[in-house]
Amino acid sequence: MGTIKAITFDLWDTLVVDDSDEAKRAEHGLRSKFDERRHLLWEALNDAEPIDLETVRLAYNVGDAAFNKVWKEHHITWPIAERLWIILKGLGRELPETAFDAVVRAHAEMEVNIPPDAMPGAAPVLERLAKRYKLCIVSDAIVSPGNCLRRLLENHGLAAPFSGFAFSDEVGHSKPHRSMFESAAGQLGVEIGEMLHVGDRDHNDVKGPQQLGMKAILFTASRDVDKANTTADAICESFDELEAAIDRLNA
């Protein structure tokens, strides 16, 4: 047996197919998530005191740009309540607490109510891996907070194999910040170097863990743009290939 005692998994485009909920929303005659988020805030503001939708959209876009800068450069993901509060500050507006909370909740639960699809083949592989390794989710929470991402995984039958969850809104930093992987190691009772990470982004899911002394697998089932220039210890195109790749790295 090699030195790998635990495996950490990215969530988006690794366990769940990102934005696969958009087709379902369209089928239901619903707005895209992008448009619905802006509409939710506009509706709440407009009910309190009339305001132009375009004004709210513009402010929301600026809020998103600020979020993305802090996320990419400082590895912090502001919770959705904080993001909305910043947008309101920019508009010079306030909302009654109940109205604000309702907008926050609608944002948080959007991907629980109409969920993106589980990655094909994930469930049986995770169940088998959990018998041999400790498993932990290490995922950025961009809009849906950790408590909603847990529910998403539970509803897909994917939560049970995991004995730890490191979500960026709960840890206080996002990948590839060391504290995300420290949180996972602490929850699982292993050293960082005894973990292997599986994810779809070379910068966050491969180079980040490798700099901490971990091994990393690039997972390309639904997102493969980093395949040509990855430093991953292995590349897997589906869950069918994952167990054998882990065994080779742990030989």
C-alpha positions in Angstrom: 0.0 0.0 0.0 1.3 3.5 -0.9 1.0 6.7 1.1 -2.4 7.9 -0.1 -4.9 7.6 2.8 -7.5 10.0 1.6 -9.0 11.5 -1.6 -10.5 14.9 -1.9 -12.9 15.8 -4.7 -13.8 19.0 -6.4 -17.6 19.3 -6.8 -18.4 21.3 -10.0 -17.6 19.5 -13.2 -16.3 16.6 -11.1 -19.2 15.2 -9.1 -21.9 17.5 -10.7 -22.1 18.7 -14.3 -21.9 22.5 -14.0 -24.8 24.4 -15.6 -26.6 21.2 -16.7 -29.5 22.8 -14.8 -29.9 25.5 -17.5 -31.6 23.2 -20.0 -34.0 22.1 -17.3 -34.8 25.8 -16.4 -35.4 26.5 -20.1 -37.8 23.5 -20.3 -39.7 24.8 -17.4 -40.0 28.2 -19.1 -37.7 29.8 -16.4 -35.0 32.5 -16.8 -31.4 31.5 -16.9 -29.7 31.6 -13.5 -27.8 34.7 -14.6 -31.0 36.6 -15.5 -33.1 35.2 -12.6 -30.6 36.4 -10.0 -30.7 39.9 -11.3 -34.5 39.8 -11.6 -34.9 38.6 -8.0 -33.0 41.6 -6.7 -34.8 44.0 -9.0 -38.2 42.7 -8.1 -37.6 43.1 -4.3 -36.2 46.6 -4.8 -39.0 47.6 -7.2 -41.6 46.4 -4.8 -40.2 48.7 -2.1 -39.6 51.7 -4.4 -39.6 51.7 -8.2 -36.2 51.2 -9.9 -35.2 50.4 -13.5 -34.2 46.8 -14.2 -31.2 47.9 -16.3 -29.9 49.9 -13.3 -30.0 46.8 -11.1 -28.5 44.6 -13.8 -25.6 47.0 -14.2 -25.0 47.2 -10.4 -25.2 43.4 -10.2 -22.6 43.0 -13.0 -20.2 45.3 -11.1 -20.8 43.3 -7.9 -20.0 40.1 -9.9 -16.8 41.7 -11.3 -15.7 42.6 -7.7 -16.5 39.1 -6.5 -14.5 37.6 -9.3 -11.4 39.7 -8.6 -11.4 38.9 -4.9 -12.0 35.2 -5.7 -9.3 34.9 -8.3 -6.6 37.1 -6.7 -7.3 36.7 -2.9 -9.0 33.3 -2.8 -12.0 34.5 -0.9 -15.6 33.7 -1.9 -18.0 36.3 -0.4 -21.2 34.6 0.7 -24.2 35.5 -1.4 -25.7 37.7 1.3 -22.5 39.8 1.4 -22.4 40.0 -2.4 -26.0 41.3 -2.5 -25.3 43.7 0.4 -22.4 45.2 -1.7 -24.6 45.6 -4.7 -27.3 47.4 -2.6 -24.6 49.7 -1.2 -23.6 50.5 -4.8 -27.2 51.4 -5.6 -27.6 53.4 -2.4 -30.6 51.3 -1.5 -31.7 49.1 1.4 -34.2 46.3 1.7 -36.3 45.3 4.6 -34.8 42.3 6.4 -37.5 39.9 5.4 -37.3 40.9 1.7 -33.5 40.7 1.8 -33.5 37.3 3.4 -36.0 36.0 0.8 -33.7 37.2 -2.0 -30.7 35.5 -0.4 -32.6 32.3 0.2 -33.8 32.2 -3.5 -30.2 32.6 -4.7 -28.9 29.9 -2.3 -31.5 27.3 -3.2 -31.8 27.8 -6.9 -29.5 24.9 -7.7 -31.2 22.7 -5.0 -34.7 23.3 -6.4 -33.7 22.7 -10.0 -30.4 20.7 -9.7 -27.6 20.2 -12.2 -27.0 16.5 -13.1 -24.8 14.2 -11.2 -21.6 13.1 -13.1 -22.4 9.8 -14.8 -21.0 6.8 -12.9 -19.9 8.7 -9.8 -22.0 7.0 -7.1 -20.8 3.4 -7.3 -17.1 4.4 -7.7 -17.4 6.7 -4.6 -19.0 4.0 -2.6 -16.1 1.6 -3.4 -13.4 4.2 -2.8 -15.0 5.1 0.6 -14.3 1.5 1.8 -10.5 2.0 1.1 -9.9 5.7 1.6 -11.3 8.6 3.6 -13.1 11.0 1.2 -13.7 14.7 1.5 -15.3 17.4 -0.7 -13.1 20.4 -1.4 -15.1 22.9 -3.3 -15.5 26.6 -3.9 -19.0 27.9 -3.1 -19.7 30.6 -5.7 -23.5 31.2 -5.3 -24.9 28.1 -3.6 -23.5 28.0 0.0 -22.0 24.8 1.5 -25.2 23.9 3.3 -27.1 23.9 -0.1 -24.3 22.0 -1.8 -24.6 19.3 0.8 -28.3 19.0 0.0 -27.6 18.9 -3.7 -25.2 16.0 -3.1 -27.6 14.2 -0.7 -30.4 14.5 -3.3 -28.2 12.8 -5.9 -27.2 10.1 -3.4 -23.6 11.3 -3.5 -23.1 12.6 0.1 -22.9 9.4 2.1 -19.4 8.3 1.0 -17.9 11.6 2.3 -16.7 12.0 5.9 -15.6 15.6 5.4 -16.7 18.8 3.5 -14.5 21.8 3.0 -16.6 24.6 1.3 -15.0 28.0 0.7 -17.8 29.9 2.3 -17.3 27.9 5.5 -13.5 27.7 5.5 -13.0 31.4 4.7 -10.8 30.8 1.6 -11.2 29.2 -1.7 -9.0 26.8 -3.7 -6.1 26.7 -4.2 -5.5 28.3 -0.7 -3.8 26.0 1.7 -6.5 26.4 4.3 -9.0 24.5 2.1 -6.8 21.4 2.1 -5.8 21.9 5.7 -9.5 21.8 6.6 -10.0 18.5 4.7 -6.9 17.0 6.3 -8.1 18.0 9.7 -11.5 16.6 9.2 -10.2 13.3 7.9 -7.3 13.0 10.5 -4.6 12.7 7.9 -1.6 14.8 6.7 -2.0 17.0 3.7 0.7 14.9 1.9 -1.4 11.7 2.4 -4.3 13.1 0.3 -4.9 12.9 -3.4 -7.1 15.5 -5.1 -9.5 15.0 -8.1 -10.8 18.0 -10.0 -11.2 19.6 -13.4 -9.1 22.8 -13.2 -5.3 22.7 -13.6 -4.6 25.8 -11.5 -6.9 25.1 -8.6 -7.2 21.3 -8.6 -3.8 20.2 -9.8 -1.1 22.8 -9.3 -2.6 24.0 -6.0 -2.6 20.5 -4.3 0.7 19.6 -5.9 2.4 22.7 -4.3 1.2 21.3 -0.9 2.8 18.0 -1.6 -0.3 16.2 -2.7 -0.9 14.1 -5.9 -3.6 15.3 -8.2 -5.8 13.8 -11.0 -7.2 16.1 -13.7 -10.8 15.0 -14.3 -12.0 15.8 -17.9 -15.4 14.2 -18.3 -17.3 17.5 -18.8 -14.5 20.1 -18.9 -11.2 19.3 -20.6 -9.7 22.7 -21.6 -6.7 22.2 -19.2 -5.8 18.8 -20.6 -3.1 20.0 -23.0 -1.0 21.8 -20.4 -1.7 20.1 -17.1 1.0 18.9 -14.6 -1.5 16.3 -13.2 -0.1 12.9 -12.0 -2.9 11.3 -14.1 -5.8 12.3 -16.3 -9.2 10.6 -16.1 -11.9 11.1 -18.7 -14.6 9.3 -16.7 -15.3 7.7 -13.3 -14.7 4.3 -14.9 -11.0 5.2 -15.1 -10.6 6.7 -11.7 -10.0 3.7 -9.4 -7.3 2.2 -11.6 -5.5 5.6 -11.8 -5.6 6.0 -8.0 -4.2 2.5 -7.5 -1.4 3.2 -9.9 -0.5 6.4 -8.1 -0.7 4.6 -4.7 1.4 1.6 -5.8 
